[in-house]
């Protein structure tokens, strides 16, 4: 995870840093999904086959401070 003093260089780092900051503050996080497709590998190798999982619902992330 990126140090809090470093600039975030990609979306996964940004999402991880945001999640860490919100959970440090005991925030409540809610996720909804809409037409999400996830490619799931059948194994750990580089050439493993993948299945597509489809999830309905919209992606929205809401936070609420519980303190």
DRENVEXFI-973545 format. One record per atom (N, C-alpha, C): atom name; residue number from 0; x, y, z. Coordinates in Angstrom, 1 decimal, padded with zeros to 4 digits. Last residue first. Layout:
DRENVEXFI-973545
CA|NUM|X|Y|Z
...
***
This chain:
DRENVEXFI-973545
N|66|-018.4|007.3|014.3
CA|66|-017.9|007.8|015.6
C|66|-018.7|009.1|016.0
N|65|-019.0|006.5|011.8
CA|65|-019.9|006.0|012.9
C|65|-019.4|006.5|014.3
N|64|-019.4|008.0|008.8
CA|64|-018.6|008.0|010.0
C|64|-019.5|007.6|011.1
N|63|-019.9|006.4|005.8
CA|63|-020.6|007.1|006.9
C|63|-019.7|007.0|008.1
N|62|-019.7|006.1|002.3
CA|62|-019.1|006.0|003.6
C|62|-019.9|006.9|004.6
N|61|-020.4|004.2|-000.6
CA|61|-020.8|005.3|000.3
C|61|-020.1|005.0|001.7
N|60|-020.0|003.5|-003.9
CA|60|-019.4|003.3|-002.6
C|60|-019.8|004.5|-001.7
N|59|-021.6|001.7|-006.4
CA|59|-021.5|002.9|-005.7
C|59|-020.9|002.6|-004.3
N|58|-022.4|000.0|-009.1
CA|58|-021.2|000.2|-008.2
C|58|-021.3|001.6|-007.7
N|57|-025.7|-001.5|-009.2
CA|57|-024.7|-000.5|-009.6
C|57|-023.6|-000.4|-008.6
N|56|-026.5|-004.8|-010.3
CA|56|-026.6|-003.8|-009.3
C|56|-025.6|-002.7|-009.7
N|55|-025.3|-008.1|-011.1
CA|55|-026.2|-007.0|-011.4
C|55|-026.3|-006.1|-010.1
N|54|-022.5|-009.7|-012.4
CA|54|-023.2|-009.3|-011.2
C|54|-024.0|-008.1|-011.5
N|53|-021.1|-012.6|-013.9
CA|53|-021.8|-011.3|-014.1
C|53|-022.6|-011.0|-012.8
N|52|-018.0|-014.1|-014.5
CA|52|-019.1|-014.0|-013.6
C|52|-019.8|-012.6|-013.8
N|51|-016.4|-016.0|-016.8
CA|51|-016.9|-014.7|-016.6
C|51|-018.1|-014.8|-015.6
N|50|-013.5|-018.0|-016.3
CA|50|-014.9|-017.9|-016.5
C|50|-015.4|-016.5|-016.2
N|49|-010.5|-018.9|-018.0
CA|49|-011.2|-018.0|-017.1
C|49|-012.7|-018.1|-017.4
N|48|-007.6|-021.2|-017.8
CA|48|-008.9|-020.7|-018.4
C|48|-009.6|-019.8|-017.4
N|47|-004.2|-020.3|-017.4
CA|47|-005.4|-021.0|-016.9
C|47|-006.6|-020.4|-017.6
N|46|-001.6|-019.5|-017.9
CA|46|-002.4|-019.9|-019.0
C|46|-003.7|-020.6|-018.6
N|45|-000.4|-019.0|-015.4
CA|45|-000.6|-017.8|-016.3
C|45|-001.5|-018.2|-017.5
N|44|-002.0|-020.7|-012.6
CA|44|-001.1|-020.6|-013.7
C|44|-001.4|-019.4|-014.6
N|43|-004.0|-021.2|-010.8
CA|43|-003.1|-020.2|-010.5
C|43|-002.1|-019.9|-011.6
N|42|-007.4|-021.6|-012.3
CA|42|-006.2|-022.0|-011.5
C|42|-005.2|-020.9|-011.4
N|41|-009.4|-020.4|-013.5
CA|41|-009.7|-021.7|-013.1
C|41|-008.5|-022.3|-012.2
N|40|-010.2|-016.9|-012.8
CA|40|-009.3|-018.0|-013.3
C|40|-009.6|-019.3|-012.7
N|39|-012.8|-014.8|-013.7
CA|39|-012.3|-015.7|-012.6
C|39|-011.4|-016.8|-013.2
N|38|-013.7|-011.7|-014.4
CA|38|-013.0|-012.8|-015.0
C|38|-012.3|-013.6|-013.9
N|37|-016.7|-010.2|-013.9
CA|37|-015.5|-010.5|-013.2
C|37|-014.9|-011.8|-013.9
N|36|-018.8|-007.5|-014.6
CA|36|-018.3|-008.8|-015.1
C|36|-016.9|-009.0|-014.5
N|35|-021.7|-005.8|-013.5
CA|35|-020.2|-006.0|-013.3
C|35|-019.9|-007.4|-013.8
N|34|-024.3|-004.6|-013.4
CA|34|-023.7|-005.1|-014.6
C|34|-022.2|-005.2|-014.6
N|33|-023.7|-003.0|-010.5
CA|33|-024.6|-003.0|-011.6
C|33|-023.8|-003.4|-012.9
N|32|-023.7|-003.1|-006.9
CA|32|-023.1|-003.4|-008.1
C|32|-024.1|-003.4|-009.3
N|31|-022.8|-001.4|-003.9
CA|31|-023.9|-001.9|-004.8
C|31|-023.2|-002.1|-006.1
N|30|-021.5|-001.1|-000.6
CA|30|-021.2|-001.3|-002.0
C|30|-022.5|-001.9|-002.7
N|29|-020.7|000.9|002.1
CA|29|-021.8|000.2|001.4
C|29|-021.4|000.1|000.0
N|28|-019.1|001.3|005.2
CA|28|-018.9|001.3|003.7
C|28|-020.1|000.4|003.2
N|27|-018.7|003.3|008.0
CA|27|-019.5|002.3|007.4
C|27|-019.4|002.4|005.9
N|26|-015.6|004.1|009.7
CA|26|-016.7|004.4|008.7
C|26|-017.5|003.2|008.3
N|25|-013.5|004.1|011.5
CA|25|-014.7|003.3|011.8
C|25|-015.9|003.7|010.9
N|24|-011.2|005.3|010.6
CA|24|-012.2|006.2|011.2
C|24|-013.5|005.5|011.6
N|23|-010.0|003.2|009.2
CA|23|-009.4|003.8|010.4
C|23|-010.3|004.6|011.2
N|22|-011.7|003.0|007.1
CA|22|-011.9|002.0|008.1
C|22|-011.1|002.4|009.4
N|21|-010.9|005.3|005.6
CA|21|-012.3|005.2|006.1
C|21|-012.4|004.2|007.2
N|20|-008.2|004.6|005.0
CA|20|-008.5|005.8|005.7
C|20|-009.9|005.8|006.3
N|19|-008.5|002.2|003.5
CA|19|-007.8|002.2|004.8
C|19|-008.1|003.4|005.6
N|18|-010.0|003.1|001.3
CA|18|-010.6|002.1|002.2
C|18|-009.9|002.1|003.6
N|17|-008.1|004.9|000.2
CA|17|-009.4|005.4|000.7
C|17|-010.0|004.4|001.6
N|16|-006.0|003.1|-000.4
CA|16|-005.8|004.1|000.5
C|16|-007.1|004.7|001.1
N|15|-007.4|001.4|-002.3
CA|15|-006.9|000.9|-001.1
C|15|-006.6|001.9|000.0
N|14|-008.0|003.3|-004.4
CA|14|-009.1|002.6|-003.7
C|14|-008.6|002.0|-002.3
N|13|-005.3|004.0|-005.1
CA|13|-006.3|005.0|-004.6
C|13|-007.4|004.4|-003.8
N|12|-004.3|001.5|-006.0
CA|12|-003.7|002.2|-004.8
C|12|-004.6|003.3|-004.2
N|11|-006.1|001.1|-008.2
CA|11|-006.1|000.2|-007.0
C|11|-005.4|000.8|-005.8
N|10|-005.4|003.4|-009.9
CA|10|-006.7|003.2|-009.2
C|10|-006.7|002.2|-008.1
N|9|-002.1|004.9|-009.3
CA|9|-003.1|004.0|-010.0
C|9|-004.4|003.8|-009.2
N|8|-000.5|006.5|-007.8
CA|8|-000.2|006.4|-009.2
C|8|-001.2|005.5|-010.0
N|7|-000.5|008.8|-005.2
CA|7|-001.1|007.6|-005.7
C|7|-000.9|007.6|-007.2
N|6|002.4|010.1|-003.6
CA|6|001.3|010.3|-004.6
C|6|000.8|009.0|-005.1
N|5|003.1|009.6|-000.1
CA|5|003.3|009.3|-001.6
C|5|002.1|009.7|-002.4
N|4|002.2|009.8|002.4
CA|4|002.9|010.9|001.9
C|4|003.2|010.8|000.4
N|3|001.2|007.3|003.1
CA|3|000.2|008.4|003.0
C|3|000.9|009.7|002.4
N|2|002.4|004.8|000.9
CA|2|002.6|005.6|002.1
C|2|001.7|006.8|002.0
N|1|000.5|002.3|-000.7
CA|1|001.2|003.5|-000.8
C|1|001.3|004.2|000.6
N|0|000.9|-001.2|000.0
CA|0|000.0|000.0|000.0
C|0|000.9|001.2|000.0
***
